[in-house]
C-alpha cells in the first residue's frame, strides 16, 4: 500500500457531471463519512474554509450563468450523492484523505459542458488549489470523478461524438493538473417503471440510446487517462424515477468509486 498521507497532505478530487453526480437520493440514508476521511471545499458558498464531507454534498454550490442545480422554486436539487461513500471507502482502504469539490449540474450534456459549465468547473478547481496552497496543504493527487451521459443519450449523440467531447473536457482538466478521470458509467432509462417512455419513443427505445453512451464510456476506459470506477447499470430496481436512484444505489456506486481510487494508488506503490 502507498504510504498514508501526512496531516496536511490531501488528494484533490473534482466531482463533476450531471444529476446522478449531484445526487437525487435520500441524504438521511447516506454513508456517514469519518472526519479523518477528508473535507469539502465549497468554492462558491464558502471559499475561505474546509467543511466535513457530508450529504447532500455540494449544497449551495450554485453560480448564476454557470453550474446551477436549483429547481424553478429556488430549492436545491441536491438531496444525497455518492461522494460520502466514495470518500469513506477510499480512506478505509488507504488511510488517505480527500478534498472534494462539487462541479455537477442536472440535465447537462457534453456540448453544454464544453460551452458553459467547463469554465466554471475549472475555476472551482483552481480556487481549491489556491486555497490549499495558501493554507499549506500539500496536494498529492488531483483527479476528476465524472458521472454524466444521460442527456447525451436523450439527444441521440453517437458514441464517437460522446467520446470526443469527454476527451476534450478532460484535457482541459488535465491542463490544470488532473492526472486521471475516474468515470462512472450511466445506468438505464427506467423502462420498467416507464415502458411508454416519453415523446415518441418507448422506454426501451430510450434505453437503447443510453446503451450507446454506456458502450462509449466502456471504450473510453480502455484508454490510459480513464478508469471505469463504477456503474449505475446494475441498479435498475433502485431507480426512483426515469433517471435517478434511491440512496442505496448512490452508496454502492460511491463505494465502488472509492475502491477504484484505492486500487489505483495501491498499484503505484
N, C-alpha and C positions, 0 to 999 in steps of 0.2 A: 504494500500500500504506500502511496505517496505520503510524505510526512504531513502531519496536521499543520494547519496554518497557525501562525502566532496570533496574539491577541489583537493586533492591529493589521492583520492580513485578511483579505477577503477575495472572493470571486464575484465579479460584477456580471449580473445577468439581466438582459433586457427581455421582458416577456411581451412579445408582440404578436399581432394578428387581429382576428375579428371576435365575434361574440363568445365563442367557446373558449377563447383565451381570457376574455374579460370575466367569463363565468356567469352562468344563469342558474346556479344551484341554490342550495339552502345553507347559508353560512353556519347556522347552528349545528349542522351535521358534518362540518368540515374537520379535517385533521387539525389537532392543536399542535402548533409549532413551538418547540422549545426555544427559549430566549437565546440559547447558545447557537441556534441554527442560522441566525443572521438577522437582517434588517430589511425594511423597505425604505427606499429613498423616493420621496414624493417631490418630483422636480417642479410641479406646478403649485401644489397647495401647501407644501412645507419644505421649501428648498434649503432651509438652513439647518436641518437636522435629520436624524435617522429614527425610524419607528420600528417597533416589533412587527414581525411578519404575522399577519392575521387576515381573516376574511370578513367582509369582502376586500380582497386585495385590489389596490388601485382606486379606492373610493375617493371621489373628489378630484381625480386627476384629469379633469376636462379642460380643454383650451378652445375658445371660440376660434373658428377658422382652421382648426387642426383636429386633434383627437378629441372626440365629443361623444360620450356614451350615456347621455341623458335621454329620457323619453320626452314626449311632447308636453307633459306636465312639469318638466324640470326635475324629475326624480331619476336617480342613478339606476341604470340597468344592471349594474354590477351587484350580484347577490350571492356569490360564492364560487370560487375558482379552484383550479388545480395547484396553485402556487404554494400554498402552505404544505400540502402533501409532498410536493417536489422538494422543497427546502428541507423538510423533516427527514425524508428518505435519504437525501444526499448527505446530510450531516450525520445521520445514524451510521451510515456506511463508512464515512471518511473522516469524520471529526472536523471537516471544513465548514466555514460559514459563508453565506452569500450576502450580497446587497442586491436586492431585486428592484427593478424599475418597471413600472407599468406603461405599456405603449400599445394598447389594443382598442379597437372600436368596432362595434357591431355593424354588420352589413357592408363591410369594406372588401372590395375585390382588389386584385393586384394592380389594376390600372389606377384606381383611386389611391392606392398606396403610393404608387410612383408619383402621382400628380399632387397629392395633398398631404398624406399622413407621414410619409417618409421623412420629410424635413423636420416635422415636429418630433418624431421618434429619435432622430439623430441629435437634435438639440437636447432632448432629455438625457441621452447617453452622455453627451459632453458635459452637461451640468453635473451629473453624478460623478464623472471622472474628476471634474474640477473640485467638487465638494470633498471628495475623498482625499485628493492630493493636499488641499488646504488644511485638512484635519489629520494629516499624517497617517492615513491608511495606505497600506501597500496593496495594490491590486495585482493578484497573481494571474488570474484568467479572466477574459472577457468573452462571454458567449451570448448568443441570441437563442431563445426558445420561441419557435414560430408555430402558431396554430391558426390556420387560415385556409380558405379554399372553397367553402360552401357557396359564396357569392360568385366565384368564378364558374362553378358548376351551374348555378342558376342562369348565368349569362351564356352558357353553352361554349365556354372557352375550350380550345383544343389543348391537349396535353403538352404539345410543343410550345404553344404560346405561354401556358402557365409556367412551364419550366424556365423559359427565357426570362419572364418577368421576375420570378423569385430569385433567379441568379443575379439579375440586375439589382434587385433590392438588397440582397445580402452583400454584394460587392460594395455598396455604399456603407454598410455596417463594417465591413472588413477594413475599409479605408480609415475607420475610426478605431481600429484595434481589435474588432471581434475576430476570434480565432475559428470558431465553429458555430454552425447552426444546428441545434437540436430540434428536429422537425416532428411535430405531432400530426399524424395523418387524420384527415377528417373521417367522420363516420358516414352513416346512411341518411338519405332523406327518409323520414319516418313513414314509409309506405304501408306499415302495418296499421297504424292509427289513422293515417290519411291516404287510403288506397285511391281515392278520387283525385288526389293531388291538388293542383291549383292551375288556374288558367286552362289551357287546352291540353295539358299533359297529365297523365295519371301519376300516382305516387311512384310506381316502378319506373316510369319513363324519366321522372326527375332523378331517381336514384341512379339510373344509367349515366346521367351527366355527372353525378358525384363520383361514380366509378372511374370515369376518365381522369378526374382530379386525383383520386386515390392512387391510381396507377402511375400518374405523373410524379406524385410525391415519392412513391417507392423507387422510381427510376432516379430521381434526384439524389436519393440517399445511397445510390451506388457510386456517387461522386465524392471526392475527397472532403469537400467542405461541409457536407451534410451528413447528419447521423439520424436515423429513424429512432426516435426516443419513445414513442408511444402511439397508440391509435385509438380512436373512438369507434372503429368499425365493429368490435365485439359487443358493443353496449346498446344495441338497438332496443332491447327491452327496458333499458334505463332512460329512454327518451321521455321528455315531458311535453313536447310539442313537435312541430315539424322539424326543428333544427337543433334543439337544446336538450340538456340532460339534467337528471337529478344529481344531487351532490355525490352520491356513491360513485358514479362514473367519473366525476372530476377527481375524486380522491384516488381511485385506482389508476387513472391515467397519470395523475401527478406523481404517484409512487413509481410508476414506470419511468417517468422522466428523470426523477431523482436517481434511480438505479442506473439509467443510461449514462448520466453525468458521472456517477461514481465509477462505472466501468471504464470510462474514458480516462479519468485521472489515475486510476489504479494501473491501467495499461501503460501509462507513461513512466511508471516507477522503474 
